[in-house]
Amino acid sequence: MFSLSRTDSGILGTWWWTVDRVMLFSFIIIIAMGVLMAVSATPMVANHLGVERFYFLKRHLLYITPSLLIIFLVSTFDNSTIKKLALLLFFMSIVLTALTLFIGTEIKGARRWISILGFSMQPSEFTKPALTIITAWMFSEERKNKEFHGRLIASFFLAINVFLLLLQPDIGMIVITVAVWLGQLFLNGLSIALVLTVIIVSVCGFVMAYLFIPHVTARVDRFLDPSIGDHYQINRSLEAFANGGLFGVGPGEGVIKKHLPDAHADFVFAVLGEEFGFFFCAFVVALICFVVVYGMIRVLKGNDLFSILASVGLLSQFGLQSFINIASTLHLIPTKGMTLPFMSYGGSSMLAVSILVGMILALGKRKNIHYEE
């Protein structure tokens, strides 16, 4: 039986008695559900693409072990080490994101993927948690020293990232990045004039994206007018939810996944809806909401500004990415190729989310949020 004494001063013992186990087990449940969906959704996609039946399942399982190790390792870090990791991760991912513009693979009109030593990855996935940590770091340092231009530095880092994402282009990633950054800025305290400026700039940016980026124009137009363009995938997705009803048709019994090319990735929630039904989908949404809300409530009880800004930013990022995937699947927003954390197939996404989760757990440790009990 697993048992660790409170007096155990080793790495594992210290970690076990300081980590938030409610958050830890919540994330483990989400990871386990991701394995369940990989078992159910990937064989049909493999058959459709002409590869070995369990090709995607094996690769999904292959990423589970390093993902769990990353979560454990990063969650043992202190704030100083988290900051150093974020800086390293940001600069590496920015360089690789820039390289995708020249040697990246073009998929659906965008260059977001790059192949390194046979491993295909989306570098911008790793930029998101890194930028969130750096922003929290800069804002908190400016609070300590008014002569330190933390907002200016954070704005510069954001601008670099957004510029590269525009060149790919990846509007969905920009939405998440800017929204999280603005949330951190709001928590840090900002003037009404700055709020209005940011809102105006953001609205103008999205209008320009609609006017001048063809695939953004096409997706928005298809969403607003059902008579325009190809709605095959979203129609099959909605059909899956209708077939599933309240309790689902049963694990592995879904039929829509046979006709959904992205059933294992962007539309995995549709497979969940057909095979497990409304109540199980509601449980998944509730679990994601619980993780975000519980995490924020807990960290906001602390008094360390860096931990608060970083944790709220990371949790918002996790929640927004989940919302965009689920809302796209339900046709509540224009379709966007964004994974459902830990549940969609995707190696770079899983590893990046593992870093994010490790950071959340590290920042939420009892010694980092300075509870007064």
Residue frames relative to the residue before (quaternion, step in Angstrom):
aa qw qx qy qz dx dy dz
M 1.0000 0.0000 0.0000 0.0000 0.00 0.00 0.00
F 0.4749 -0.6869 0.4750 0.2775 3.57 -0.93 0.94
S 0.1802 0.7810 -0.5774 0.1551 3.57 -0.71 1.06
L 0.0057 -0.7818 0.6230 -0.0252 3.52 -0.94 0.97
S 0.4083 -0.7177 0.5136 0.2334 3.54 -0.90 0.96
R 0.5641 -0.6029 0.4479 0.3431 3.56 -1.16 0.65
T 0.6607 0.5019 -0.3049 0.4675 3.58 1.21 -0.45
D 0.4619 0.6763 -0.4517 0.3538 3.59 1.28 -0.08
S 0.1801 -0.8234 0.5344 0.0638 3.59 -0.51 1.20
G 0.4318 0.7006 -0.4625 0.3298 3.60 1.25 0.19
I 0.7094 -0.4516 0.3205 0.4359 3.56 -1.31 0.23
L 0.6947 0.4762 -0.2841 0.4582 3.58 0.84 -0.98
G 0.6685 0.5067 -0.3015 0.4534 3.58 0.93 -0.89
T 0.6529 0.5057 -0.3080 0.4723 3.57 0.95 -0.91
W 0.6502 0.5219 -0.3103 0.4566 3.57 0.97 -0.90
W 0.6832 0.5173 -0.2994 0.4194 3.58 0.82 -1.01
W 0.7521 0.3996 -0.2212 0.4751 3.60 0.95 -0.81
T 0.7001 0.4185 -0.2930 0.4990 3.61 1.23 0.04
V 0.6090 0.5677 -0.3619 0.4194 3.60 1.12 -0.54
D 0.4709 -0.6447 0.5175 0.3080 3.59 -1.15 0.62
R 0.2635 -0.8193 0.4901 0.1381 3.57 -0.21 1.28
V 0.5533 0.5794 -0.4025 0.4428 3.61 1.18 -0.39
M 0.6722 0.4725 -0.2841 0.4941 3.58 0.92 -0.91
L 0.6380 0.5500 -0.3248 0.4301 3.57 0.93 -0.91
F 0.7205 0.4346 -0.2581 0.4748 3.59 0.78 -1.00
S 0.5832 0.5631 -0.3723 0.4519 3.60 1.14 -0.53
F 0.6698 0.4804 -0.2919 0.4851 3.57 0.95 -0.87
I 0.6273 0.5355 -0.3375 0.4537 3.60 1.03 -0.74
I 0.6215 0.5300 -0.3339 0.4704 3.59 1.06 -0.76
I 0.6498 0.5087 -0.3171 0.4673 3.59 0.96 -0.85
I 0.6387 0.5184 -0.3217 0.4688 3.59 1.00 -0.83
A 0.6493 0.5213 -0.3091 0.4596 3.58 0.99 -0.88
M 0.6475 0.5007 -0.3170 0.4790 3.59 1.01 -0.78
G 0.5995 0.5578 -0.3501 0.4548 3.57 1.15 -0.61
V 0.6314 0.5125 -0.3269 0.4815 3.58 1.05 -0.76
L 0.6286 0.5400 -0.3246 0.4560 3.57 1.00 -0.86
M 0.6857 0.4729 -0.2881 0.4725 3.59 0.92 -0.87
A 0.6115 0.5409 -0.3528 0.4572 3.59 1.08 -0.62
V 0.6278 0.5299 -0.3244 0.4689 3.57 1.04 -0.80
S 0.7261 0.4581 -0.2368 0.4548 3.56 0.95 -0.92
A 0.8010 0.3833 -0.1688 0.4279 3.57 0.76 -1.08
T 0.6960 0.5502 -0.3022 0.3486 3.60 0.90 -0.82
P 0.6071 0.5750 -0.3982 0.3772 3.69 0.89 -0.63
M 0.6515 0.5151 -0.3191 0.4566 3.61 0.95 -0.82
V 0.6469 0.5074 -0.3169 0.4730 3.58 1.02 -0.83
A 0.6272 0.5374 -0.3305 0.4568 3.58 1.01 -0.80
N 0.6494 0.5070 -0.3120 0.4732 3.58 0.95 -0.86
H 0.6519 0.5320 -0.3055 0.4457 3.55 0.99 -0.90
L 0.7364 0.4074 -0.2191 0.4937 3.58 1.04 -0.81
G 0.5020 -0.7004 0.3939 0.3198 3.56 1.29 0.01
V 0.5377 0.5810 -0.4369 0.4272 3.59 1.10 0.63
E 0.7314 -0.4140 0.3028 0.4493 3.56 -1.32 0.19
R 0.6404 -0.6128 0.3103 0.3436 3.58 -0.88 1.07
F 0.7947 0.2817 -0.1438 0.5181 3.60 0.90 -0.89
Y 0.2234 0.8159 -0.5031 0.1769 3.58 1.24 0.49
F 0.7389 0.4131 -0.2341 0.4782 3.60 0.71 -1.09
L 0.6110 0.5470 -0.3515 0.4516 3.59 1.08 -0.68
K 0.6611 0.5057 -0.3086 0.4605 3.58 0.90 -0.92
R 0.6702 0.4897 -0.3035 0.4678 3.57 0.96 -0.84
H 0.6144 0.5323 -0.3475 0.4673 3.59 1.07 -0.70
L 0.6774 0.4795 -0.2878 0.4779 3.58 0.89 -0.91
L 0.5972 0.5839 -0.3508 0.4236 3.56 1.13 -0.69
Y 0.7030 0.4619 -0.2604 0.4740 3.58 1.08 -0.73
I 0.5144 0.6704 -0.4194 0.3318 3.60 1.18 -0.35
T 0.6768 0.5104 -0.3025 0.4358 3.60 0.82 -0.98
P 0.6969 0.4321 -0.3062 0.4836 3.67 0.73 -0.87
S 0.6055 0.5595 -0.3603 0.4365 3.59 1.08 -0.64
L 0.6712 0.4814 -0.2946 0.4806 3.59 0.92 -0.90
L 0.6379 0.5206 -0.3238 0.4661 3.59 1.04 -0.76
I 0.6372 0.5196 -0.3211 0.4700 3.59 1.02 -0.82
I 0.6401 0.5253 -0.3270 0.4554 3.58 0.93 -0.89
F 0.6781 0.4845 -0.2959 0.4668 3.59 0.89 -0.94
L 0.6834 0.5044 -0.2980 0.4356 3.58 0.80 -1.04
V 0.7020 0.4623 -0.2800 0.4638 3.59 0.77 -1.02
S 0.6618 0.5217 -0.3144 0.4370 3.59 1.01 -0.73
T 0.6160 0.5261 -0.3584 0.4640 3.62 1.25 -0.15
F 0.5359 0.6604 -0.3919 0.3510 3.59 1.25 -0.33
D 0.3838 -0.6652 0.5776 0.2768 3.54 -1.26 0.46
N 0.7428 -0.4278 0.2693 0.4390 3.59 -1.27 0.18
S 0.6401 0.5418 -0.3236 0.4381 3.57 0.98 -0.84
T 0.6807 0.4781 -0.2844 0.4766 3.57 0.93 -0.90
I 0.5995 0.5565 -0.3489 0.4574 3.59 1.09 -0.71
K 0.6521 0.5147 -0.3084 0.4633 3.60 0.97 -0.86
K 0.6627 0.4960 -0.3058 0.4703 3.59 0.94 -0.87
L 0.6314 0.5269 -0.3260 0.4664 3.58 1.00 -0.81
A 0.6537 0.5275 -0.3116 0.4443 3.58 0.95 -0.89
L 0.6481 0.5165 -0.3153 0.4624 3.59 0.96 -0.85
L 0.6621 0.4995 -0.2963 0.4736 3.57 0.90 -0.96
L 0.6761 0.5030 -0.2874 0.4552 3.55 0.87 -0.98
F 0.6502 0.5310 -0.3245 0.4358 3.58 0.95 -0.87
F 0.7175 0.4545 -0.2729 0.4517 3.58 0.72 -1.01
M 0.6329 0.5185 -0.3347 0.4676 3.60 1.03 -0.72
S 0.7052 0.4621 -0.2743 0.4624 3.58 0.86 -0.95
I 0.6109 0.5415 -0.3521 0.4579 3.61 1.09 -0.63
V 0.6446 0.5119 -0.3180 0.4703 3.58 0.96 -0.85
L 0.6892 0.4751 -0.2806 0.4697 3.57 0.90 -0.95
T 0.6135 0.5376 -0.3428 0.4658 3.60 1.09 -0.70
A 0.6366 0.5145 -0.3186 0.4781 3.58 1.05 -0.78
L 0.6532 0.5246 -0.3122 0.4478 3.59 1.00 -0.80
T 0.5819 0.5893 -0.3864 0.4060 3.60 1.09 -0.60
L 0.6032 0.5768 -0.3567 0.4199 3.59 1.13 -0.57
F 0.7468 0.3804 -0.2025 0.5066 3.58 1.19 -0.53
I 0.8234 0.1520 -0.0590 0.5435 3.59 0.90 -0.87
G 0.4428 0.7120 -0.4416 0.3192 3.56 1.28 0.22
T 0.5189 -0.6187 0.4962 0.3190 3.53 -1.35 0.33
E 0.3085 -0.7575 0.5475 0.1767 3.57 -0.82 1.00
I 0.0359 0.7812 -0.6187 0.0752 3.55 -0.76 1.14
K 0.8480 -0.0559 -0.0119 0.5270 3.57 -0.76 1.13
G 0.7465 -0.4490 0.2152 0.4414 3.55 0.92 0.98
A 0.7155 0.3934 -0.2553 0.5178 3.61 1.23 0.13
R 0.2713 -0.7435 0.5895 0.1616 3.56 -1.13 0.72
R 0.1562 0.8126 -0.5387 0.1586 3.57 -0.11 1.32
W 0.7201 0.4418 -0.2223 0.4866 3.56 1.23 -0.39
I 0.0527 -0.7785 0.6253 0.0126 3.52 -1.13 0.75
S 0.3101 -0.7560 0.5498 0.1733 3.57 -1.03 0.77
I 0.0032 0.7903 -0.6103 0.0541 3.56 -0.78 1.12
L 0.8346 -0.0989 0.0104 0.5418 3.56 -0.59 1.21
G 0.7303 -0.4362 0.2309 0.4724 3.57 1.00 0.85
F 0.6330 0.5052 -0.3298 0.4852 3.57 1.29 -0.07
S 0.2507 -0.7741 0.5667 0.1292 3.57 -0.66 1.14
M 0.0503 0.8227 -0.5602 0.0827 3.56 -0.68 1.07
Q 0.3090 -0.7034 0.6073 0.2022 3.55 -1.31 0.46
P 0.3179 -0.8122 0.4542 0.1815 3.61 -0.01 1.30
S 0.6235 0.5766 -0.3535 0.3923 3.60 1.01 -0.75
E 0.5268 0.6226 -0.4144 0.4039 3.62 1.21 -0.37
F 0.7068 0.4636 -0.2574 0.4682 3.58 1.04 -0.82
T 0.5701 0.6030 -0.3807 0.4080 3.57 1.23 -0.40
K 0.5973 0.6245 -0.3568 0.3548 3.59 1.02 -0.83
P 0.7341 0.3889 -0.2764 0.4831 3.67 0.59 -0.95
A 0.6172 0.5592 -0.3472 0.4310 3.58 1.07 -0.73
L 0.6731 0.4910 -0.2984 0.4657 3.59 0.89 -0.92
T 0.6170 0.5545 -0.3423 0.4412 3.59 1.04 -0.74
I 0.6649 0.4890 -0.2939 0.4821 3.58 0.97 -0.87
I 0.6611 0.5093 -0.3105 0.4550 3.60 0.88 -0.92
T 0.6385 0.5290 -0.3221 0.4568 3.59 0.97 -0.85
A 0.6568 0.4991 -0.3031 0.4771 3.59 0.92 -0.91
W 0.6290 0.5447 -0.3151 0.4565 3.56 1.04 -0.84
M 0.6944 0.4791 -0.2762 0.4605 3.59 0.81 -1.03
F 0.6589 0.5120 -0.3111 0.4550 3.59 0.93 -0.89
S 0.6862 0.4853 -0.2886 0.4587 3.58 0.90 -0.93
E 0.6357 0.5219 -0.3329 0.4612 3.60 1.05 -0.69
E 0.6358 0.5241 -0.3335 0.4580 3.58 1.06 -0.72
R 0.6047 0.5518 -0.3464 0.4582 3.58 1.12 -0.66
K 0.6802 0.4825 -0.2849 0.4725 3.58 1.05 -0.80
N 0.8002 0.1215 -0.0218 0.5869 3.56 1.03 -0.85
K 0.3346 -0.7913 0.4806 0.1759 3.59 -0.24 1.27
E 0.6451 0.5194 -0.3264 0.4556 3.60 1.19 -0.42
F 0.5790 0.5602 -0.3738 0.4596 3.57 1.28 -0.16
H 0.2984 -0.7891 0.5165 0.1466 3.59 -0.65 1.11
G 0.0380 -0.8607 0.5076 -0.0095 3.55 0.61 1.20
R 0.6552 0.5160 -0.3206 0.4491 3.59 0.95 -0.85
L 0.6433 0.5283 -0.3165 0.4548 3.55 1.01 -0.84
I 0.6636 0.4948 -0.3020 0.4728 3.58 0.94 -0.89
A 0.6562 0.5070 -0.3089 0.4658 3.58 0.96 -0.90
S 0.6349 0.5276 -0.3196 0.4653 3.58 1.05 -0.78
F 0.6293 0.5351 -0.3232 0.4617 3.57 1.05 -0.76
F 0.6524 0.5012 -0.3090 0.4772 3.60 0.94 -0.88
L 0.6443 0.5191 -0.3144 0.4654 3.57 1.00 -0.86
A 0.6583 0.5305 -0.3085 0.4359 3.58 0.90 -0.93
I 0.6278 0.5314 -0.3339 0.4604 3.60 0.98 -0.82
N 0.6850 0.4965 -0.2826 0.4522 3.54 0.88 -1.01
V 0.6727 0.4955 -0.2960 0.4630 3.58 0.88 -0.97
F 0.6237 0.5515 -0.3370 0.4397 3.60 0.98 -0.81
L 0.6875 0.4693 -0.2825 0.4767 3.59 0.88 -0.91
L 0.6476 0.5142 -0.3210 0.4618 3.58 1.03 -0.75
L 0.6201 0.5355 -0.3366 0.4641 3.58 1.11 -0.63
L 0.6596 0.5131 -0.3059 0.4562 3.56 1.05 -0.74
Q 0.5951 0.6067 -0.3766 0.3688 3.62 1.07 -0.57
P 0.3331 0.6654 -0.1098 -0.6590 1.97 1.39 -2.02
D 0.1098 -0.7691 0.6260 0.0676 3.58 -1.31 0.42
I 0.1576 -0.8422 0.5123 0.0581 3.55 0.25 1.33
G 0.6206 0.5597 -0.3433 0.4287 3.58 1.02 -0.77
M 0.6541 0.4981 -0.3044 0.4810 3.56 1.00 -0.84
I 0.6234 0.5343 -0.3364 0.4612 3.58 1.05 -0.74
V 0.6255 0.5487 -0.3361 0.4412 3.58 0.97 -0.86
I 0.6834 0.4773 -0.2870 0.4721 3.58 0.85 -0.97
T 0.6670 0.5250 -0.3012 0.4344 3.58 0.86 -1.00
V 0.7038 0.4550 -0.2652 0.4769 3.58 0.83 -1.01
A 0.6436 0.5314 -0.3300 0.4410 3.61 0.94 -0.84
V 0.6664 0.4879 -0.3007 0.4770 3.59 0.93 -0.89
W 0.6400 0.5325 -0.3166 0.4545 3.58 0.97 -0.88
L 0.6697 0.4934 -0.2933 0.4712 3.57 0.95 -0.88
G 0.6177 0.5442 -0.3382 0.4560 3.57 1.07 -0.71
Q 0.6567 0.4918 -0.3046 0.4838 3.56 0.99 -0.82
L 0.6337 0.5320 -0.3214 0.4605 3.56 1.04 -0.82
F 0.6381 0.5285 -0.3154 0.4626 3.58 1.02 -0.82
L 0.6683 0.4984 -0.3000 0.4635 3.58 0.91 -0.92
N 0.6629 0.5156 -0.2958 0.4553 3.54 1.08 -0.76
G 0.5328 -0.6181 0.4077 0.4098 3.57 1.26 -0.40
L 0.1744 0.7817 -0.5796 0.1505 3.59 -0.67 1.10
S 0.5464 -0.6410 0.4434 0.3066 3.53 -1.19 0.64
I 0.6376 -0.5226 0.4042 0.3961 3.57 -1.27 0.43
A 0.6234 0.5532 -0.3363 0.4384 3.60 1.00 -0.83
L 0.6702 0.4880 -0.2944 0.4754 3.57 1.00 -0.87
V 0.6082 0.5507 -0.3466 0.4547 3.58 1.05 -0.75
L 0.6834 0.4835 -0.2847 0.4670 3.60 0.86 -0.99
T 0.6328 0.5378 -0.3281 0.4503 3.58 1.02 -0.80
V 0.6734 0.4991 -0.2880 0.4631 3.54 0.91 -0.97
I 0.6432 0.5224 -0.3214 0.4584 3.59 0.99 -0.85
I 0.6663 0.5046 -0.2989 0.4606 3.59 0.91 -0.92
V 0.6600 0.5035 -0.3022 0.4686 3.57 0.93 -0.92
S 0.6564 0.5184 -0.3093 0.4524 3.59 0.95 -0.88
V 0.6566 0.5039 -0.3064 0.4701 3.59 0.92 -0.92
C 0.6514 0.5084 -0.3086 0.4712 3.59 0.94 -0.88
G 0.6389 0.5422 -0.3206 0.4416 3.57 1.02 -0.82
F 0.6957 0.4634 -0.2813 0.4713 3.58 0.90 -0.89
V 0.6063 0.5328 -0.3528 0.4733 3.59 1.12 -0.62
M 0.6504 0.5076 -0.3084 0.4734 3.58 0.97 -0.86
A 0.6276 0.5296 -0.3374 0.4602 3.59 1.01 -0.77
Y 0.6543 0.5115 -0.3075 0.4644 3.57 0.98 -0.87
L 0.7124 0.4805 -0.2606 0.4401 3.57 0.94 -0.89
F 0.8333 0.2822 -0.0940 0.4660 3.57 0.94 -0.90
I 0.6780 0.4123 -0.3127 0.5221 3.63 1.21 -0.05
P 0.4248 -0.7763 0.4012 0.2368 3.59 -0.19 1.30
H 0.7205 0.4454 -0.2919 0.4442 3.61 0.77 -0.93
V 0.5811 0.5366 -0.3759 0.4828 3.60 1.23 -0.41
T 0.6281 0.5348 -0.3223 0.4643 3.57 0.97 -0.88
A 0.6774 0.5072 -0.2939 0.4444 3.57 0.88 -1.00
R 0.6798 0.4949 -0.3002 0.4504 3.60 0.90 -0.89
V 0.6608 0.4918 -0.3126 0.4731 3.58 0.94 -0.83
D 0.6552 0.5126 -0.3136 0.4578 3.59 0.94 -0.87
R 0.6544 0.5047 -0.3170 0.4654 3.60 0.97 -0.82
F 0.6421 0.5255 -0.3217 0.4561 3.56 1.06 -0.75
L 0.7193 0.4522 -0.2466 0.4661 3.57 0.94 -0.91
D 0.7957 0.1818 -0.0819 0.5720 3.59 1.09 -0.69
P 0.3283 -0.7918 0.4847 0.1743 3.63 -0.22 1.25
S 0.6312 0.5538 -0.3389 0.4243 3.60 1.18 -0.43
I 0.6490 0.5154 -0.3067 0.4681 3.58 1.29 -0.22
G 0.8767 0.1535 -0.1016 0.4444 3.55 -1.07 0.83
D 0.6577 -0.5119 0.4061 0.3748 3.50 -1.43 -0.17
H 0.0724 -0.8065 0.5867 0.0064 3.60 -0.70 1.10
Y 0.2307 0.8330 -0.4872 0.1247 3.58 1.24 0.35
Q 0.7269 0.4532 -0.2699 0.4397 3.60 0.65 -1.09
I 0.6875 0.4711 -0.3045 0.4611 3.59 0.86 -0.87
N 0.6188 0.5328 -0.3476 0.4608 3.60 1.07 -0.64
R 0.6507 0.4934 -0.3125 0.4852 3.59 1.00 -0.82
S 0.6203 0.5517 -0.3375 0.4438 3.59 1.06 -0.76
L 0.6832 0.4711 -0.2812 0.4819 3.58 0.87 -0.94
E 0.6088 0.5477 -0.3411 0.4615 3.58 1.12 -0.68
A 0.6193 0.5545 -0.3341 0.4443 3.56 1.07 -0.79
F 0.6630 0.4916 -0.3064 0.4741 3.59 0.92 -0.88
A 0.6399 0.5227 -0.3244 0.4605 3.58 1.01 -0.80
N 0.6568 0.5097 -0.3085 0.4621 3.59 0.99 -0.83
G 0.6751 0.5341 -0.2948 0.4148 3.57 1.00 -0.85
G 0.1816 -0.8138 0.5330 0.1440 3.58 1.04 -0.68
L 0.8019 -0.2938 0.2179 0.4723 3.55 -1.10 -0.70
F 0.8269 0.2477 -0.0893 0.4969 3.58 0.92 -0.90
G 0.5274 -0.6649 0.4003 0.3457 3.62 1.23 -0.02
V 0.5269 -0.6406 0.4653 0.3090 3.54 -1.28 0.34
G 0.6434 -0.5221 0.3144 0.4631 3.58 1.30 -0.12
P 0.6163 -0.5712 0.3945 0.3717 3.61 -1.10 0.70
G 0.8373 0.1752 -0.1537 0.4946 3.57 -0.84 1.03
E 0.6317 0.5747 -0.3251 0.4062 3.59 1.25 -0.21
G 0.4621 0.6949 -0.4458 0.3238 3.60 1.21 -0.06
V 0.2780 -0.7787 0.5444 0.1415 3.57 -1.09 0.73
I 0.5782 0.6134 -0.3835 0.3771 3.59 1.11 -0.57
K 0.5940 0.5910 -0.3695 0.4016 3.61 1.07 -0.65
K 0.5636 0.5940 -0.3829 0.4277 3.59 1.23 -0.40
H 0.7647 0.3637 -0.1704 0.5040 3.56 1.17 -0.60
L 0.6224 0.5199 -0.3392 0.4767 3.59 1.31 0.07
P 0.3552 -0.7648 0.4937 0.2125 3.64 -0.34 1.17
D 0.7645 0.3250 -0.1765 0.5280 3.60 1.09 -0.72
A 0.2151 0.8172 -0.5104 0.1593 3.59 1.15 0.60
H 0.7017 0.4671 -0.2674 0.4668 3.60 1.10 -0.64
A 0.7461 0.3810 -0.1942 0.5103 3.57 1.26 -0.34
D 0.8448 0.1751 -0.0895 0.4976 3.58 -0.24 -1.28
F 0.7852 0.3173 -0.1570 0.5080 3.61 1.07 -0.69
V 0.2499 0.7915 -0.5225 0.1953 3.59 1.09 0.60
F 0.6021 0.5665 -0.3615 0.4311 3.60 1.11 -0.59
A 0.6026 0.5496 -0.3543 0.4575 3.59 1.15 -0.57
V 0.6229 0.5192 -0.3282 0.4845 3.59 1.06 -0.76
L 0.6239 0.5346 -0.3207 0.4713 3.56 1.02 -0.84
G 0.6727 0.5160 -0.2953 0.4405 3.58 0.93 -0.92
E 0.6881 0.4789 -0.2920 0.4603 3.58 0.95 -0.84
E 0.7651 0.4108 -0.2117 0.4483 3.58 0.81 -0.97
F 0.7966 0.2852 -0.1418 0.5138 3.61 1.07 -0.66
G 0.4843 -0.7315 0.3849 0.2865 3.57 1.27 -0.16
F 0.7653 -0.4134 0.2754 0.4094 3.49 -1.42 0.16
F 0.6876 0.5132 -0.3060 0.4126 3.59 0.79 -0.99
F 0.6604 0.4846 -0.3168 0.4782 3.58 1.01 -0.75
C 0.6128 0.5316 -0.3426 0.4737 3.60 1.06 -0.73
A 0.6430 0.5200 -0.3149 0.4658 3.57 1.00 -0.86
F 0.6257 0.5362 -0.3323 0.4589 3.58 1.07 -0.73
V 0.6410 0.5206 -0.3190 0.4651 3.59 1.00 -0.86
V 0.6624 0.4940 -0.3009 0.4761 3.59 0.91 -0.93
A 0.6533 0.5161 -0.3081 0.4603 3.59 0.97 -0.88
L 0.6458 0.5217 -0.3195 0.4568 3.59 1.00 -0.80
I 0.6466 0.5048 -0.3136 0.4783 3.57 0.98 -0.84
C 0.6549 0.5027 -0.3049 0.4748 3.59 0.97 -0.89
F 0.6293 0.5385 -0.3313 0.4520 3.58 1.01 -0.82
V 0.6424 0.5270 -0.3235 0.4527 3.59 0.89 -0.93
V 0.6934 0.4820 -0.2802 0.4564 3.58 0.85 -1.00
V 0.7180 0.4533 -0.2600 0.4598 3.59 0.76 -1.05
Y 0.6597 0.5032 -0.3122 0.4628 3.59 0.88 -0.94
G 0.6594 0.5213 -0.3099 0.4443 3.57 0.92 -0.92
M 0.6761 0.4914 -0.2956 0.4626 3.57 0.95 -0.87
I 0.6417 0.5232 -0.3278 0.4550 3.58 0.92 -0.89
R 0.6766 0.5092 -0.2981 0.4406 3.55 0.90 -0.92
V 0.7212 0.4446 -0.2717 0.4564 3.58 0.78 -0.98
L 0.6314 0.5482 -0.3391 0.4310 3.61 1.10 -0.61
K 0.5602 0.5809 -0.3885 0.4448 3.58 1.30 -0.15
G 0.6087 0.5742 -0.3426 0.4270 3.55 1.25 -0.37
N 0.3785 -0.7315 0.5213 0.2233 3.57 -1.30 0.01
D 0.5195 0.6025 -0.4331 0.4238 3.59 1.23 0.35
L 0.3950 -0.7675 0.4525 0.2239 3.60 -0.33 1.25
F 0.6391 0.5297 -0.3422 0.4403 3.59 0.91 -0.84
S 0.6750 0.4968 -0.2984 0.4567 3.60 0.84 -0.96
I 0.6436 0.5245 -0.3193 0.4569 3.58 1.03 -0.83
L 0.7016 0.4728 -0.2750 0.4567 3.59 0.76 -1.06
A 0.6764 0.4955 -0.2945 0.4585 3.57 0.94 -0.89
S 0.6829 0.4973 -0.2895 0.4499 3.58 0.86 -0.96
V 0.6543 0.5001 -0.3127 0.4733 3.58 0.91 -0.90
G 0.6470 0.5240 -0.3134 0.4567 3.57 1.00 -0.81
L 0.6830 0.4848 -0.2833 0.4671 3.59 0.87 -0.94
L 0.6633 0.4961 -0.3011 0.4724 3.58 0.96 -0.86
S 0.6251 0.5245 -0.3288 0.4753 3.59 1.05 -0.76
Q 0.6362 0.5380 -0.3149 0.4546 3.54 1.01 -0.84
F 0.6483 0.5120 -0.3013 0.4762 3.56 0.96 -0.92
G 0.6941 0.4817 -0.2731 0.4599 3.58 0.90 -0.94
L 0.6651 0.5095 -0.3059 0.4523 3.60 0.93 -0.87
Q 0.6453 0.5133 -0.3263 0.4622 3.57 0.95 -0.83
S 0.6453 0.5098 -0.3124 0.4755 3.58 1.00 -0.82
F 0.6582 0.5223 -0.3088 0.4457 3.57 0.93 -0.93
I 0.6628 0.5136 -0.3123 0.4466 3.59 0.88 -0.92
N 0.6521 0.5079 -0.3189 0.4638 3.59 0.95 -0.84
I 0.7003 0.4699 -0.2724 0.4632 3.59 0.80 -1.04
A 0.6693 0.5004 -0.3036 0.4577 3.60 0.92 -0.90
S 0.6218 0.5289 -0.3386 0.4680 3.60 1.06 -0.70
T 0.6563 0.5225 -0.3036 0.4518 3.56 0.97 -0.90
L 0.7213 0.4176 -0.2253 0.5046 3.57 1.10 -0.75
H 0.4249 -0.7265 0.4336 0.3220 3.59 1.35 0.06
L 0.3485 0.7263 -0.5081 0.3049 3.56 1.02 0.86
I 0.7539 0.1253 -0.0876 0.6389 3.55 1.32 -0.41
P 0.6567 -0.4759 0.3649 0.4574 3.63 -1.18 0.22
T 0.5876 -0.6019 0.4041 0.3594 3.58 -1.02 0.78
K 0.0114 -0.7866 0.6160 -0.0410 3.54 -1.06 0.86
G 0.3993 -0.7313 0.5048 0.2258 3.55 -0.81 1.01
M 0.3447 0.7210 -0.5243 0.2940 3.57 0.22 1.29
T 0.4518 -0.7313 0.4499 0.2422 3.55 -0.83 1.00
L 0.4080 -0.6316 0.5921 0.2898 3.52 -1.34 0.41
P 0.5044 -0.7142 0.3778 0.3046 3.62 -0.38 1.23
F 0.8619 0.0653 -0.1303 0.4857 3.53 -0.91 1.17
M 0.7046 0.4673 -0.2695 0.4610 3.61 1.17 -0.38
S 0.6640 0.4500 -0.2954 0.5190 3.59 1.12 -0.61
Y 0.5151 -0.6095 0.4979 0.3394 3.55 -1.20 0.54
G 0.4518 0.6655 -0.5110 0.3031 3.57 -1.00 0.82
G 0.3671 -0.7818 0.4666 0.1904 3.55 -0.43 1.25
S 0.7042 0.4540 -0.2874 0.4641 3.59 0.75 -1.00
S 0.6194 0.5387 -0.3416 0.4576 3.58 1.08 -0.71
M 0.6732 0.5011 -0.3033 0.4512 3.58 0.88 -0.93
L 0.6719 0.4915 -0.3011 0.4651 3.59 0.94 -0.86
A 0.6514 0.5121 -0.3161 0.4622 3.60 1.00 -0.83
V 0.6596 0.4892 -0.3075 0.4806 3.59 0.97 -0.84
S 0.6016 0.5567 -0.3543 0.4502 3.60 1.10 -0.64
I 0.6293 0.5096 -0.3254 0.4883 3.58 1.03 -0.78
L 0.6403 0.5328 -0.3116 0.4572 3.57 0.97 -0.92
V 0.6777 0.4833 -0.2892 0.4727 3.59 0.89 -0.95
G 0.6291 0.5353 -0.3304 0.4566 3.58 0.99 -0.81
M 0.6502 0.5123 -0.3042 0.4715 3.56 1.04 -0.83
I 0.6261 0.5361 -0.3330 0.4580 3.59 1.00 -0.83
L 0.6851 0.4818 -0.2790 0.4698 3.57 0.90 -0.95
A 0.6432 0.5261 -0.3223 0.4535 3.59 1.02 -0.79
L 0.7058 0.4613 -0.2594 0.4708 3.57 0.91 -0.96
G 0.7041 0.4666 -0.2607 0.4676 3.58 1.16 -0.56
K 0.4067 0.7079 -0.4858 0.3121 3.58 1.25 0.13
R 0.6643 -0.5535 0.3396 0.3701 3.53 -1.10 0.79
K 0.7086 0.4714 -0.2826 0.4425 3.59 0.86 -0.86
N 0.6666 0.5160 -0.2998 0.4467 3.58 1.23 -0.41
I 0.7478 0.3824 -0.2405 0.4866 3.62 1.03 -0.59
H 0.3707 -0.7986 0.4364 0.1854 3.57 1.33 0.21
Y 0.0467 0.8163 -0.5697 0.0829 3.56 0.63 1.13
E 0.2114 -0.7150 0.6431 0.1745 3.51 -1.25 0.52
E 0.0039 0.8348 -0.5479 0.0544 3.59 -0.15 1.26
